[in-house]
Amino acid sequence: MLDGMVGRIDVHSHLLPGIDDGCEDIDESITCARRMVEAGYTHSFCTPHIWSNLCNNSETIAPRVQNLQKALDDAGVPMIVMPGGEMTINRAFPGQQACDFVTYNNAGKYAIFDFWTHEMPPFFAASVRHIQSAGIQPILAHPERIYAIQTEPRVVDEFPTLGLLIQCNLECLGDETRTPRLALAERWLLEDRYFLIGSDLHGADTLDKRLRGLQHAIDLVGEEQVWKLTHTNPLKLIEGRPPGAQAP
Ligand SMILES: [Fe+2]
């Protein structure tokens, strides 16, 4: 899977064309992938939104990733793309069948999710446990972007006890003014709370900002720490190793 390529691994992207609010067509996907390669990325998980109105699931995403891989290969863009998905939890989620979960590489080991509420939802802990009950490690995408957490950031203190990992977004780190989400992202980076950093790229128009965010992370905590969050830990998603496991 690594194919001898060693570089940053993007764990969160809407790179697949035309299936959510990400890249609109294959040309935009290729443009974005080329820019990511220039920035040091060799691999990217494609994590489209798993929303009921989009009908994205493990079976539909995998062939689309294969098609994108062929297009990247034909265009001479040296990037490996892999399947994944960004689930959204809601009231119905704790009753959802585990076979409907979309996991990194369809490996059933790690899954990323988000939610968009103004207060911590009553189904939050039950949703985390529901993912865990299927033997899957849950990861919350970009807590710094979620209003319920911005207004009550201490809830993140409980995540280790819940067994929940968190992913930082490059877009928040690219904010040019001191927004609440930038302040939280900086704080949690400095406190070494994140397991991953992802671009959450949605298209070519905001990619420069996200890559500025990558440089900001490096300036803030150093390349060694950013490498851990953009390569060492993402490797565990590819290889299916537990979060605390060392490389073989
Ligand atoms: Fe996303």
Residues whose N, C-alpha, C, O or C-beta is under 5 A from the ligand:
A	BS01	LIG	T47 E86 D200
